[in-house]
Structure formats: C-alpha cells, structure tokens
Amino acid sequence: MKRLTAVLVVLLMAVGAIFAQGTSTKDMNALIAAAKKEGQLTVIALPRDWVNYGELIDTFSKKYGIKVNELNPEGSSGEEIEAIRANKNNKGPQAPDVVDVGLSFGPLAKAEKLITPYKVQTWSTIPNEIKDADGYWYGDYYGVLAFEVNADIIKNPPKDWPDLLKPEYKGKFALSGDPRTSNQAIMTVMAAALSQGGSLDNMDPGLKFFDKLNKAGNFVPLIAVPGTVASGETPITVRWDYNALSNRDKSNGNPNIAVVIPETGVLAGVYVQAISAYAPHPNAARLWMEFLYSDEGQIMWLKGYGHPARFNDLVKRNVIPADLLAKMPPASAYAKAVFPTLDQQNKANTYIAANWDKVVNVEVMKR
C-alpha cells in the first residue's frame, strides 16, 4: 500500500509539473483524474450573483464531482491577496486555491511570489494586452462602472456623476466597497475623477468629489450590497454593469432596479484570474481555469453580463447564442469607455488608498 501510495504521489507530482509549465496539453484526462483525487477547490470572494458565478461554481462541481469551498463571498481583491499571504503554511479550508482580482493585483501578487504560472489550452485566444506573458495572471472578463438605483425609492435616477450632489439624494449614495482595498471602489473614485476634470493620472478631483458628497450629507459610509439597495438603506450605488444588470434581472421588478451608464467618466475595468502558489489543491485549481476559459465557461460569464476575455474569439466563431447577445446593453453605451493602463491603475490604487483618509476621512464599513 505504501509503495502504491508513493507511486501515486510521484504520478500526481509529474502531472502537476507538466501543467505548471503552462503547456497546452491534449490530454485532459490526467488533469481531471488528479483534480478528482484532490476532491476540492477553494475559491474566495466570488459572490454567486457576480458575473453568474453561482452557475459556474455549481456546473464545475457537478461536472467533475469536486466540492467547491466558497470563502468570504463579499471579500475584496485586497482581502483575497491577504488570504494567500496569511495561509502560506496552511493547507486547510481557509487557504484559497485561486483568486479573481482587479488587474493591478495580478502583478502585485506575482512580484510577491504569491501566484504560480499556468496557461490554459485556449491561451492563444486571450488578448495579449490582458495577460501576463509568463502565465502568472490572465484577464477573465471586463465591464464598465454603472449606477445601480432602486427606482422605487429614487424616482429620478442620476444620469451622471455631478447629479449625485443634488439635495434630493441626501443620505442615498454609498460605495460598493472600501476605497482603500476594494478594486471596484477604487475604480469608482477613478471614474469620478474623470467626470470632474481629472484624468487617469490625476485622482485628486475624484477624492475631492467624494469629500463634497460627504459634506453634502449624500454619502452613506456603508458598503452597499443588493440587500441594502433593495431595502433603501443605500438606494444608489456604483457597480460593474454586469453586477448591476444581474441584480436587475434577479429582482424581477421587486424592487425595480435601474441601471444607468453615466454620461461622463465611463471607466472600464478588467479582472484577472490566478492560481495561488500555495494552493492546497493545485490540480483542481488548474482544472477550474480550463473550465473558465473553455467556450462553456466564457459563455456562462457572458450570461452574467460580463464581457469574457475570449469574447472576440467566440463572436468570430459564431458560438454565442443570439438571444444572449440581444440581452447585452447597446454598443453605444460603451462608446466613451476608457481603459486605464496597468501602470495608471497601480498608481491610482496606491494614491487613493493613501489619500482617502486624508481627503475624505470617512470609514466605509460592512453591515
């Protein structure tokens, strides 16, 4: 038995070595077998209503018979990276195998040697602009920031950023995360900066805008989640369009959710996938990546209104259902979208995190 176990361990290590090299293998059977042997995948900060992750997780689990352990669904990108740091020597259920983080967190994690390279079989169809050449991180989906509004409470939804300063929105607006650690909240400040005469290299107008919101009494220092939007506690927030549109669909008109892409400050953002260098289940992590970047996984992201990384390839091969494409917002809504470079986002992250307390001086809290 011990000899058999030793042979199995060597075999699994060999399989892991092959896939870690990032080669595009035709034999998925070995990876599937190794992942099933591990029996579990630990994900973190994946709300089930975020780009259709609920269906993605359930489909993967059922398809391969692998249990998915879901950690801290409402966590931020910063908390995901911290979870890897804190669990380097922990192979238990609190150690994430994979992360889905804002673009700037990919290079950060690579520099700290917190993630490990892996290239999926469809690697060549992921645009070069949104992936690390060595396979440490790779873009998964993108969207633009939009206002999510409880239209049953807010009869006149804001159309642009300056509207948020109107007296009628007193005590009505909240961020969807902590602007010192949450990628979505950080980029919200960036979008506000663009609308206020700033640029992707000048965040001061964005911070000053939130200071004005706070002093006007319009800013609620609470992290907005679907429940607080529905209850009216935070009836106006800013989310990625895919999340806002998904929340609209799930509410079925109760409450009535309006999704507004602002007239100015239309900021686009890419999220990226990566595998923890300390993953307790490295083969399950690789199989998860293969699933996400397959046509099946990419279309599931699209069902959640996220534009998947391989979108152009899917369109070129005509594999996206027509009814799904028809549900997406019109292309004109994205005409003014601005994509910050990685360097711009890194600088903005650092600047906003360092200056939020100095300029706005508001602690944004979870309920």
N, C-alpha and C positions, 0 to 999 in steps of 0.2 A: 504493500500500500504506500509506504513512504517513497519507494522508488518511482511508483506511478505518479505520485503527487509531485515529485521533483521534476519528472519529465514534463508534466502538465505545466508547471511553473515556467520551465525553460521555454516551452512552446508559446505560452502567453507572452513572455518577455520578448520573444522573437517577433511575434505578431505586432506587439507594441512598437518595437524598434522600426519595423517596416513602415508602419503608418506615421510614426513620429517624423520620419524623413520627409513627409509631405508628398510621397509618390502617389500617382493616380493608379490604384490597383483595380484590376478587373475582377478580382476575386473578393467579393464582399462577404462570402460565407465565413471566412476565417474571422473577420472582424465581428460579424453578428454572433458567432459562437463565443468569442471571447467576451463580448459585452453581456451576453446572456449569463455567462458564468459569473460575472461580477454581480449581476442581478439588480443593480440600482443605479440611478442617475440623480445627482443632487444639483438642482438649479436654484437660482436666487434672484429675487427682485423681478419676478415675472407675473404681474397681475393677470388673471385669467381673461380680463376684458381688454388687455393691451395687445393690439395687433393680432387678435384671435389666438393668443397663447393657450387658452383653455382647450381649444380643439387640437392644437399642435401637440400639447402635452399628452392629452388623452389618446390621440391617434398613435403617437410614438409608443406609448406604454402598451397599448393593445396589440399593435403590430409586432412588437418584438418581445412582449412578455417581460418587460423591465419596469420595475417600480420607479416612479419619479417622486423624489422627496423635494417639496417646494418650500424653500426658506424665504422668510421676510418678503412676501409678495409686493409690499408697498415701499421697499427699500430704494435708495438712490444709487447712482453709479459709484459715488464715493464709498458708500457702505458695502457695495459688492467687492471693491478692491480691498477695503479694510478687512473683509471676511476672509479673503485669501491670506493676507498678512497674519491675521490672528490665528489662523488654523494650519500653519505650515507643518506643524508636528502632530496634527490631529487628523486621524482617518475616520472620525466619527461622523454623525449626521449633520453637524454644524459646518462641515468643510465643503464648500461648493466645488463642483467639478467644472462648471462652465460659467461664464458671465456674459451679459448683454449690456454694454455700457456706451456712454456717449463717445464720439470719435476721439476726443482728446485723451480719454482714459486708456485707450489702447497703447499708444506709445509710452505712456507713463508706466503701465504695467510691464511692458517689455523692458524698459530701462531698469526696472527693479527686479527683473528676472522672476516675475510672478506668473507669467504665462508661458506656454510651450507651443512651438510651431506645429501646424497641421494644415495640409492642403486637401480640400475635398476633390472628388472626381470632376466636379463641374468648375474647378478653379479658373480655367481659362475664360469663362463667360462672366466672371465678376470683374467689373471695370477696374483697371489698374489704379485709378485715382482714389479708390476707396478700399484699398487693401495693402497690407504690408508685404513687400516683395518676398520676404522670407517665410510668410505664412503665420506670423505670430497673431495677427488680428485681421479681420476682414469685414467689410460693410455688410449689413444684413437687410436693412430697409431704411427708407427716409420719408420725411413728411415736412409740412410747414406748420408753424405755430398759428393757432386759431383761437378765437374767443368761443368758449363754451358757456352758454347762457340758459338759465331757467326762465323760459319765455312766459311761463305762467305768472311769475313774480315780476320780471323785468319786461314790461310791455313794449319798451322802446330799446331794443338791444343796441349796444355800441357798435359803430361801424368802423371806427379807427381808434388808435391809441389815445389821442387827445380827448376823445369822448369820455374816457374813464374818469376824467377830472370833474365831470358835471355833478352838481349838487344832488341830482336825482339818484346818483349811485353811492351815496353816503353809506358806509358800512356794508357794501355789497361785493367788493372785489377782493379776491385772495389768490395767492400763488399756488401752484400745484406741487411745490417742493421748497426745500430750504435753499436759498440762492448761494449759500456757501459750499454746498456739497451736491446738490441735485443738478444734473445736466439740463433737464427741462427748464428748471427755474433760472439757471444761469443764462441760458439762451433766450429766455423771456426778457431778461434785462438787456441783452444784446439787441433784441428786436425793438424794444422801447427806445434804445439809444438811436437806432437807425431812423425811427419815426420823429425823433426830437432834434434832428440836425447833426447827429453824431455819425460815426462810421464804424466799420468792423475793426478799426484800430483806435477808436475813441469811445470808451464806455461811460465816461462821465455824464453825458446827457441822460443815459438810461438810469443811472443811480440817482441823479437829481430828480428825474421824473417820479421815481418811487418815493423819494422824500416828499415831493409835492402831494402825491396820493395819500401818504400817511398823515401829513399835516392837515390835509383837507378832510380827514376822517373817512375817506373812502376805502382805505386799505385795511383788510382784516388779517391780523397776524396768525392765521391758521392755515395749515396745509389743506387745500381743497381736494376732496375725493368725491366720487359720484354721489355718495350719500349726503354730503354736506351741500352739494349743489342742488340735489333733489329736495332736501329739507328747507332750503332757503337760507341756511346759515352762511353759505358762501355762494350766492346765486350767479356770480360771474367769475370765471377763471380763464386761464390760458393753458391750452394743452396742444399736443401734436394733433393735427387734423384727424389722423387715423383713430386716436383715442376718443376724440370728441364725437366723430361720426358714429363710432361703435356705441358710445353711450346713448346717442340719439336713437339708434335702432333698438337698443335693449330696453329703453324706457317705454317704447310703444305709446308715446304721447302722454305718459303719466310719470313725471311731468313732461311738458312739451319742451324739448331741448333745441335751441337754435345754435347753429354752428356758423360763425362768421369769420372768413379770412379777411384780415384788416386791409384797408386801402393802401397803407404805407407800412414799412417795417415788416415786410413778409420775409421771414427768415426760415430757411430750410436747414434741416439737420439730419445727419446720418448716424445711426447707431452701429456698433460693431460687436461681433462675436469673438470669443477667445476661450481657450481651454486653460484651466489652472495648471501651473507647473507642479502643483502638489495635489492634483486630483486623486481622490481615493478610488475613483472608477474611470481610469483613463480611456479604456476601450469603449465604454458606454458613452463617454464624452465625445469621442470621435464619431461614433455611430449617430449620435444626436446631430452633429454637424452635417454628416452626409444626408440625413433626413431633412434638415432645414434647408439645405441648398439643392435638394432634388426639385424637380418640377412640382411634385406634390406639396412639398413644404413651402416653396415660394408662392404657390397659388393660395395656400392657406393664409399666408401673411397678407396677400392681396385681398382676401375676403375680409380681413380686418382693417382694410383701407390703407395699409402700409405699402408704399411702392417698394417691392423687393429688389435686392441688388441685381438680380438677373432679369429684371423687367424687360429690358430691350431684347434680350435673347428669347424670352418667352413670346413676345409680340412678333418677332421675326419668324419664329417657327409656328405661329398661329395656334398656340396651345392654351390660350386664356379664353375661358367661356365668355361669349359675347354679353350675356346678361350681367356678368361680373364687371366687365369694363363699363357697362352702361350705368352702374351704380356709383362710379367714381365721380368726384367733382369735375367740372369742365376745365379743360386745359388753360383757359383764360384766367382762371382764379390763381394760377401759379405763374403767370407771366412776369410778375415783378419779384419772384423769389430770388433770394440771394443766398449763395452757399459760401460760408466762411471757409478759409483755408485752415488746415490743421494748426499752422503757426498762429493764425489770428485767434482761433478758438482757445489754444493753450494760453495765450497771453490774456485773453478775456477772462478765462476761468480763474487764473491767478489774481488778476486785478479785481474782479468782482468779489471773490472770496475774501480778499484782504481789505477791501474798502466798504463793503456793505455795512458793517457795524459803525464805521467812521461817518458815513454819509447818511444812511437811513436809520441806523441804530434801532432796529426792530428785530426781536427774536421771533422767528417763524416756527411755530410749534405744531406737532401732531395732535390730533384729537385724542 
